[in-house]
Amino acid sequence: MESKYNKTRRDFLKEMSAASLAAAAVSIPGVSFLSSCDSPAKMAASADTVILLWMAGGMAHTETFDPKAYIPYSKGIESKKVLSTFPKVPTIVDDLYFSEGLEDIGSVMDKGAIIRSYKSGDLGHILHTRHQYHWHTCYEPPQTVQAPHIGAWIAKELGPANPVIPPFISIGQRFTVGEADELKAFHSAGFLGSEYGPFLIPDPSSGLESVRPPKGMSLKRFEARYKLYKELASKNETLGKGSDYQRESLSRSMEQSYRLLNSPESKVFDLSQESKEVYDSYNTGRFGLGCLLAKRLAQNGGRFISVSTEYEPFLGWDTHENGHLRAKKMKQYIDRPIANLIRDLDQSGHLDKTLIILASEFSRDAILEGRPGEKVKDQVNQPDVIEDEKFYGMHRHFTDGSSILMWGGGIKKGLVYGKTADERPCSSIENTVVIDQVHQSIYHALGIHPETNYKIEGRPFYTTPDGHGEAILDLFT
């Protein structure tokens, strides 16, 4: 029998393809895939909007928001002595320190909280897209049905805050890069229907193009095609094998896109509407401009907005070498725009009702792969003695502890929750948090009941596996 620790990217893609085929059962006539919701009534909410700031690629907690003993680079240093390659710096919160290069985010921590004890799922062989699937859906791949993204659940349960603005918007992740199919696997509403899936904006500087007809197509021609589609769909010719539910959901998705195209709200996606001063203050690249677009959307009826540093193998936070220099660059990429986003939403009065989350699929370490005591494949050749600066930094995947930051939406201000060990392994040792708690804490803020579920082929499918997830109430005021 094959060990779960020997899976590869190819294996994962096969699993995702199988899951997609299972999800495709919605297209088989006679299959009753989605039936009425057994969910209880909505609860009191402290937030009505969510912004997820996704640090794709594995952000090392000891290099960012949970610094350990600083070891400066010197040729001949032992790898085992390297815990943090940046000195710690104070934040605005007493006794809370971040690593150097995150001073701007540190200056807004009086408006939010940090979880320092998140532990990623034990999924066997460490794969970024496998762990990202788990983080975004709360379900371990593969599944017999296509699990919805957390943004799709929120879109389904709460609907759009503004009837014209799509309730689930994903900014910054392209699907023309490595592992594209695996990334698509969790950017989905799954069985909930197309109308709750993500409205994709790969490049926020071209956000307005996302709500216009394709290049070279006139508005008149686009409207003619839209009317023809509606006519065909009504005759069940376009989706002849689709269930009524999925066919109607896709039709509603098209109608929503058409409304946005012809609405004044489409200008929300146009960053040129901002002053040059504001634009430049956010513009550290695509992620920074994504934060600017997220601000505009949150102020104009966005419901769930994800902004990603983008996962592309061996780039960004995926630091398989030159870990120190890459982490330094990534901090410059995220620090100022995230702090600007927090301040601007606070100043405009939107932060109180906007829950902002900063997270990554797992952390990194210079020595350990996975978590202590597990046998998983080493994916980086880290020498015992560092003779080249490219080996100075966190290069291996570490799943036993990492940080999540939260602001607004009823979150306590200045809170530090959980703890990791100060010596290797820098694992969670106090108030360990797992993914179903994170999801239920987000749903709790939005007033979505923990027992929310839909029946799929006669069986309940919950927002978290078996409905067992519990919110971390200590995070909330």
C-alpha positions as CSV (number, residue, x, y, z in Angstrom):
1,M,0.0,0.0,0.0
2,E,1.4,3.4,-1.0
3,S,2.2,5.7,2.0
4,K,0.4,9.0,2.1
5,Y,3.8,10.6,2.5
6,N,4.9,9.7,-1.0
7,K,2.4,11.7,-3.0
8,T,3.6,14.1,-5.7
9,R,2.2,17.1,-7.5
10,R,1.1,14.7,-10.3
11,D,-0.7,12.5,-7.8
12,F,-2.5,15.6,-6.4
13,L,-3.5,16.7,-9.9
14,K,-5.0,13.2,-10.5
15,E,-6.9,13.4,-7.2
16,M,-8.2,16.9,-8.1
17,S,-9.3,15.6,-11.5
18,A,-11.2,12.8,-9.8
19,A,-12.8,15.2,-7.4
20,S,-13.8,17.4,-10.4
21,L,-15.4,14.4,-12.1
22,A,-17.3,13.6,-9.0
23,A,-18.5,17.2,-8.8
24,A,-19.5,17.0,-12.4
25,A,-22.3,14.7,-11.3
26,V,-24.4,17.8,-11.2
27,S,-24.5,17.6,-15.0
28,I,-26.0,14.1,-15.1
29,P,-29.8,14.1,-15.6
30,G,-31.8,12.6,-12.7
31,V,-29.1,13.2,-10.0
32,S,-30.5,15.3,-7.2
33,F,-27.2,16.8,-6.1
34,L,-28.1,19.8,-4.0
35,S,-31.2,20.0,-1.9
36,S,-32.6,22.4,0.6
37,C,-30.4,23.8,3.4
38,D,-30.8,22.4,6.9
39,S,-29.1,25.5,8.3
40,P,-30.3,27.3,11.4
41,A,-31.1,31.0,11.3
42,K,-28.3,33.6,11.1
43,M,-26.7,34.7,14.3
44,A,-25.8,38.2,15.4
45,A,-22.8,39.5,13.3
46,S,-19.9,41.7,14.1
47,A,-18.8,42.0,10.4
48,D,-20.4,42.1,7.0
49,T,-17.3,42.0,4.8
50,V,-14.2,39.9,4.7
51,I,-10.8,40.6,3.1
52,L,-8.4,37.8,3.0
53,L,-4.7,38.8,2.5
54,W,-3.2,35.6,1.2
55,M,0.5,35.1,1.6
56,A,0.8,32.4,-1.0
57,G,3.8,30.1,-1.0
58,G,4.6,29.6,2.7
59,M,5.5,32.6,4.8
60,A,8.0,31.8,7.6
61,H,6.6,32.9,10.9
62,T,10.1,33.3,12.5
63,E,11.0,35.7,9.7
64,T,7.9,37.8,9.9
65,F,5.4,38.0,12.8
66,D,6.9,35.7,15.4
67,P,10.7,36.4,15.4
68,K,13.1,34.3,17.4
69,A,16.8,34.7,18.2
70,Y,18.5,36.7,15.4
71,I,21.5,35.2,13.8
72,P,23.3,37.5,11.3
73,Y,24.9,36.0,8.3
74,S,28.5,34.9,8.4
75,K,30.2,32.5,6.2
76,G,30.6,29.1,7.9
77,I,27.7,29.5,10.3
78,E,25.8,26.3,11.2
79,S,22.3,26.0,9.7
80,K,21.0,24.6,13.0
81,K,21.8,27.9,14.7
82,V,19.6,29.9,12.3
83,L,16.2,30.7,13.7
84,S,15.5,34.2,12.4
85,T,17.6,36.1,9.9
86,F,16.1,39.5,10.8
87,P,16.3,41.4,14.2
88,K,13.0,42.0,16.0
89,V,11.5,45.4,16.1
90,P,8.8,46.8,18.4
91,T,5.2,47.3,17.3
92,I,2.7,49.8,18.7
93,V,1.5,47.1,21.1
94,D,3.5,46.7,24.3
95,D,5.7,43.6,24.3
96,L,4.7,42.6,20.8
97,Y,7.6,42.4,18.3
98,F,7.7,41.7,14.6
99,S,10.8,41.1,12.5
100,E,12.5,44.0,10.8
101,G,10.8,45.2,7.6
102,L,7.3,45.0,9.0
103,E,7.2,48.2,10.9
104,D,4.1,49.6,9.0
105,I,2.0,46.6,9.8
106,G,3.3,46.7,13.4
107,S,2.0,50.3,13.6
108,V,-1.6,49.1,13.1
109,M,-1.6,46.2,15.5
110,D,-3.5,48.3,18.1
111,K,-6.4,47.8,15.7
112,G,-6.1,44.0,15.5
113,A,-4.9,40.7,16.9
114,I,-2.3,38.0,16.1
115,I,-2.7,34.2,16.4
116,R,0.8,32.8,16.9
117,S,-0.2,29.1,17.2
118,Y,-1.8,28.1,13.9
119,K,-0.9,24.5,12.9
120,S,-1.4,23.4,9.3
121,G,-3.1,20.2,8.4
122,D,-1.3,16.9,8.5
123,L,-1.7,16.0,4.8
124,G,1.3,13.9,4.2
125,H,3.8,14.9,1.5
126,I,4.0,18.7,1.7
127,L,2.5,20.4,-1.4
128,H,1.6,24.0,-1.6
129,T,-1.6,23.7,-3.6
130,R,-2.8,20.7,-1.5
131,H,-2.4,22.8,1.7
132,Q,-3.9,25.8,0.0
133,Y,-6.9,23.7,-1.0
134,H,-7.3,22.7,2.7
135,W,-6.9,26.2,4.0
136,H,-9.5,27.7,1.6
137,T,-12.1,25.0,1.7
138,C,-11.5,23.5,5.2
139,Y,-11.6,20.0,3.5
140,E,-8.6,17.7,2.8
141,P,-8.3,16.8,-0.8
142,P,-9.6,14.8,-2.6
143,Q,-13.3,14.9,-1.9
144,T,-16.2,13.0,-3.6
145,V,-17.8,16.4,-4.3
146,Q,-16.1,19.7,-5.1
147,A,-15.7,21.5,-1.8
148,P,-16.7,25.2,-2.0
149,H,-14.1,27.9,-1.2
150,I,-14.8,29.8,2.0
151,G,-15.7,32.9,-0.1
152,A,-18.3,30.9,-1.9
153,W,-19.9,29.8,1.4
154,I,-20.1,33.4,2.5
155,A,-21.5,34.5,-0.9
156,K,-24.2,31.8,-0.7
157,E,-25.2,32.5,2.9
158,L,-25.1,36.3,2.9
159,G,-25.5,37.2,-0.7
160,P,-24.1,40.4,-2.2
161,A,-23.8,43.4,0.0
162,N,-24.3,45.5,-3.1
163,P,-26.6,43.8,-5.7
164,V,-24.3,44.9,-8.5
165,I,-20.9,43.9,-7.0
166,P,-20.0,40.2,-7.2
167,P,-20.1,38.8,-3.6
168,F,-16.8,36.8,-4.1
169,I,-13.9,38.6,-5.7
170,S,-10.4,37.0,-6.1
171,I,-7.5,39.4,-6.9
172,G,-4.0,38.6,-7.9
173,Q,-3.8,34.9,-8.7
174,R,-3.2,34.0,-12.3
175,F,-4.0,30.5,-13.7
176,T,-1.3,30.6,-16.4
177,V,1.5,29.8,-14.0
178,G,2.8,26.6,-12.5
179,E,0.2,24.2,-11.0
180,A,-2.7,26.1,-12.6
181,D,-5.2,23.2,-12.5
182,E,-4.5,22.6,-8.8
183,L,-5.1,26.3,-8.1
184,K,-8.3,26.2,-10.0
185,A,-9.5,23.3,-7.9
186,F,-10.2,25.4,-4.9
187,H,-11.1,28.7,-6.6
188,S,-14.6,27.3,-7.0
189,A,-18.1,27.4,-5.6
190,G,-18.3,23.7,-6.1
191,F,-21.8,22.3,-5.6
192,L,-23.1,25.7,-4.5
193,G,-23.4,26.9,-8.1
194,S,-21.6,29.3,-10.5
195,E,-23.2,32.4,-9.1
196,Y,-21.2,32.0,-5.9
197,G,-17.9,31.4,-7.5
198,P,-15.0,33.9,-7.7
199,F,-15.0,36.9,-9.9
200,L,-11.4,36.7,-11.0
201,I,-9.1,39.8,-11.3
202,P,-5.6,38.5,-12.0
203,D,-4.1,42.0,-12.3
204,P,-5.8,44.8,-10.2
205,S,-4.2,47.5,-12.4
206,S,-6.5,46.2,-15.2
207,G,-9.5,45.6,-12.9
208,L,-11.8,47.7,-15.1
209,E,-11.1,45.3,-18.0
210,S,-12.6,42.5,-16.0
211,V,-16.0,44.1,-16.2
212,R,-15.9,45.1,-19.9
213,P,-16.5,42.9,-23.0
214,P,-13.5,41.0,-24.3
215,K,-11.1,43.1,-26.3
216,G,-12.3,43.7,-29.8
217,M,-15.9,43.0,-29.0
218,S,-18.4,45.9,-29.0
219,L,-20.9,46.4,-26.3
220,K,-23.7,45.9,-28.9
221,R,-22.2,42.5,-29.9
222,F,-21.8,41.5,-26.3
223,E,-25.4,42.3,-25.5
224,A,-26.5,40.2,-28.6
225,R,-24.5,37.2,-27.4
226,Y,-25.8,37.6,-23.9
227,K,-29.4,37.6,-25.1
228,L,-28.7,34.5,-27.3
229,Y,-27.2,32.7,-24.3
230,K,-30.3,33.4,-22.2
231,E,-32.5,32.1,-25.0
232,L,-30.5,28.9,-25.4
233,A,-30.3,28.4,-21.6
234,S,-34.0,28.8,-21.2
235,K,-34.5,26.0,-23.7
236,N,-31.9,23.9,-21.8
237,E,-29.8,23.7,-25.0
238,T,-26.6,25.2,-23.6
239,L,-26.5,23.0,-20.6
240,G,-28.6,20.1,-21.8
241,K,-27.0,17.7,-19.4
242,G,-27.0,20.0,-16.4
243,S,-29.2,19.9,-13.4
244,D,-31.9,22.6,-13.2
245,Y,-30.1,24.1,-10.1
246,Q,-26.7,24.4,-11.8
247,R,-28.2,25.7,-15.0
248,E,-30.2,28.4,-13.2
249,S,-27.1,29.3,-11.1
250,L,-25.0,29.8,-14.2
251,S,-27.7,31.9,-15.7
252,R,-27.9,34.1,-12.6
253,S,-24.1,34.4,-12.7
254,M,-24.3,35.7,-16.3
255,E,-27.1,38.2,-15.3
256,Q,-25.0,39.5,-12.5
257,S,-22.0,40.1,-14.8
258,Y,-24.3,41.9,-17.3
259,R,-25.7,44.1,-14.5
260,L,-22.2,45.1,-13.5
261,L,-21.1,45.8,-17.0
262,N,-23.9,48.4,-17.4
263,S,-23.7,49.9,-13.9
264,P,-22.0,53.0,-12.5
265,E,-20.5,50.7,-9.8
266,S,-18.1,49.3,-12.5
267,K,-16.0,52.4,-11.8
268,V,-15.1,50.8,-8.4
269,F,-12.7,48.6,-10.3
270,D,-11.0,51.5,-12.0
271,L,-7.9,52.4,-9.9
272,S,-7.3,55.5,-12.0
273,Q,-10.2,57.1,-10.0
274,E,-7.8,57.3,-7.0
275,S,-5.5,60.3,-6.6
276,K,-1.8,59.9,-7.6
277,E,-0.8,60.2,-4.0
278,V,-3.0,57.4,-2.8
279,Y,-2.2,55.2,-5.8
280,D,1.5,55.6,-5.3
281,S,1.2,54.9,-1.6
282,Y,-0.2,51.5,-2.3
283,N,1.7,50.7,-5.5
284,T,4.4,48.2,-4.4
285,G,3.3,46.0,-7.3
286,R,0.2,43.8,-8.1
287,F,-0.3,42.9,-4.4
288,G,-0.2,46.5,-3.2
289,L,-2.7,47.6,-5.9
290,G,-4.8,44.6,-5.0
291,C,-5.0,46.1,-1.5
292,L,-6.1,49.4,-3.0
293,L,-8.8,47.6,-5.0
294,A,-9.9,45.7,-1.9
295,K,-10.3,49.0,0.0
296,R,-12.5,50.4,-2.8
297,L,-14.6,47.2,-2.9
298,A,-15.1,47.0,0.9
299,Q,-16.2,50.7,0.8
300,N,-18.7,50.0,-2.0
301,G,-20.4,46.7,-1.2
302,G,-17.9,43.9,-1.6
303,R,-18.7,40.8,0.5
304,F,-15.6,38.5,0.3
305,I,-12.4,39.8,-1.3
306,S,-9.2,37.8,-1.5
307,V,-5.9,39.5,-2.4
308,S,-3.0,37.1,-3.1
309,T,0.7,37.6,-3.3
310,E,0.2,34.9,-5.9
311,Y,1.5,31.4,-5.8
312,E,3.9,30.5,-8.5
313,P,6.4,27.7,-7.7
314,F,9.8,28.9,-6.4
315,L,8.8,32.6,-6.5
316,G,7.4,34.9,-3.9
317,W,7.2,33.3,-0.4
318,D,8.2,29.9,-1.9
319,T,11.7,30.4,-0.7
320,H,13.6,27.3,-1.7
321,E,16.8,29.3,-1.8
322,N,17.9,32.9,-1.1
323,G,15.4,32.8,1.8
324,H,16.6,35.9,3.6
325,L,16.8,38.1,0.5
326,R,13.5,36.9,-0.8
327,A,11.8,37.5,2.6
328,K,13.2,41.0,2.6
329,K,11.7,41.7,-0.8
330,M,8.3,40.2,0.1
331,K,8.1,42.4,3.2
332,Q,8.7,45.5,1.0
333,Y,5.9,44.2,-1.2
334,I,3.3,43.8,1.6
335,D,4.1,46.1,4.5
336,R,3.0,49.5,3.4
337,P,-0.1,48.6,1.4
338,I,-1.5,46.4,4.2
339,A,-1.0,49.1,6.8
340,N,-2.6,51.6,4.4
341,L,-5.6,49.3,3.9
342,I,-6.2,49.1,7.7
343,R,-5.8,52.8,8.2
344,D,-8.0,53.9,5.3
345,L,-10.8,51.5,6.2
346,D,-10.6,52.7,9.8
347,Q,-10.7,56.3,8.8
348,S,-13.6,55.8,6.5
349,G,-15.6,54.0,9.2
350,H,-15.6,50.6,7.4
351,L,-13.0,48.7,9.5
352,D,-15.4,47.9,12.4
353,K,-17.6,45.9,10.0
354,T,-14.8,44.5,7.8
355,L,-12.9,41.4,9.0
356,I,-9.4,41.4,7.6
357,I,-7.3,38.2,7.7
358,L,-3.6,37.7,6.8
359,A,-2.5,34.1,6.5
360,S,-0.4,31.6,4.6
361,E,-0.7,27.8,3.9
362,F,2.2,26.9,6.3
363,S,5.5,28.3,7.6
364,R,9.1,27.5,6.9
365,D,12.3,26.4,8.8
366,A,16.0,26.1,7.9
367,I,16.2,22.5,9.0
368,L,12.9,20.7,9.6
369,E,10.6,19.6,6.8
370,G,6.9,19.1,7.8
371,R,6.7,18.8,11.6
372,P,8.8,17.1,14.3
373,G,8.6,13.3,14.3
374,E,7.1,13.0,10.8
375,K,8.9,11.3,7.9
376,V,8.3,13.4,4.8
377,K,10.5,14.0,1.8
378,D,13.1,16.7,2.2
379,Q,12.5,19.1,-0.7
380,V,15.6,21.3,-0.2
381,N,19.3,20.4,0.1
382,Q,20.2,22.5,3.1
383,P,23.9,22.1,4.1
384,D,24.9,21.7,7.7
385,V,27.4,24.6,7.3
386,I,26.4,27.7,5.3
387,E,29.2,28.7,2.9
388,D,26.9,30.5,0.4
389,E,24.4,33.2,1.4
390,K,21.7,31.6,-0.8
391,F,21.3,29.0,2.0
392,Y,20.8,31.7,4.7
393,G,17.1,31.8,5.4
394,M,14.1,29.5,5.8
395,H,13.9,27.1,2.9
396,R,12.0,24.0,4.1
397,H,8.2,23.7,4.6
398,F,7.2,23.7,8.3
399,T,3.6,22.9,9.3
400,D,3.8,22.8,13.1
401,G,3.3,26.5,13.8
402,S,2.7,29.8,12.0
403,S,1.0,33.2,12.4
404,I,-2.4,34.6,11.4
405,L,-3.3,38.3,11.8
406,M,-6.8,39.7,12.1
407,W,-8.2,43.2,12.2
408,G,-11.7,44.7,12.5
409,G,-15.0,42.9,12.4
410,G,-15.3,42.5,16.2
411,I,-11.7,41.3,16.8
412,K,-10.1,42.3,20.0
413,K,-7.5,45.0,19.6
414,G,-3.9,44.4,20.6
415,L,-4.5,40.7,21.4
416,V,-1.7,38.1,21.2
417,Y,-3.3,34.6,21.1
418,G,-1.2,31.4,21.3
419,K,2.5,30.8,21.4
420,T,5.3,28.9,19.6
421,A,8.5,27.6,21.1
422,D,11.5,30.0,21.2
423,E,13.9,27.2,20.2
424,R,13.7,24.7,17.3
425,P,11.3,23.2,16.6
426,C,9.4,26.5,16.8
427,S,6.1,24.7,17.1
428,S,2.8,25.7,18.6
429,I,2.9,25.1,22.4
430,E,0.0,27.2,23.6
431,N,-3.6,27.5,22.4
432,T,-3.0,25.6,19.1
433,V,-5.4,26.6,16.3
434,V,-6.4,24.5,13.4
435,I,-8.2,25.3,10.2
436,D,-11.8,24.5,11.2
437,Q,-11.4,26.9,14.1
438,V,-10.2,29.6,11.7
439,H,-13.2,29.1,9.4
440,Q,-15.8,29.0,12.2
441,S,-14.3,32.1,13.7
442,I,-14.8,33.9,10.4
443,Y,-18.4,32.5,10.1
444,H,-19.0,33.6,13.7
445,A,-18.0,37.2,12.9
446,L,-20.5,37.1,10.0
447,G,-23.3,35.5,11.9
448,I,-23.3,32.3,10.0
449,H,-24.3,29.4,12.2
450,P,-21.7,26.6,12.8
451,E,-24.2,23.9,11.8
452,T,-24.8,25.4,8.3
453,N,-25.0,22.6,5.8
454,Y,-26.5,21.5,2.5
455,K,-27.6,18.0,1.6
456,I,-25.6,16.5,-1.2
457,E,-27.0,13.3,-2.5
458,G,-28.9,12.9,0.7
459,R,-26.0,13.6,3.0
460,P,-25.2,16.8,4.9
461,F,-22.1,18.8,3.8
462,Y,-21.1,21.3,6.4
463,T,-19.0,24.5,6.2
464,T,-16.4,22.6,8.3
465,P,-16.0,18.8,8.3
466,D,-19.0,17.2,10.0
467,G,-19.9,20.6,11.5
468,H,-17.4,20.0,14.4
469,G,-15.5,23.3,14.0
470,E,-15.7,25.8,16.8
471,A,-15.1,29.5,16.7
472,I,-12.3,30.9,18.9
473,L,-14.5,33.2,21.0
474,D,-11.4,34.7,22.9
475,L,-10.6,36.6,19.7
476,F,-13.7,38.7,19.9
477,T,-14.7,41.6,22.0
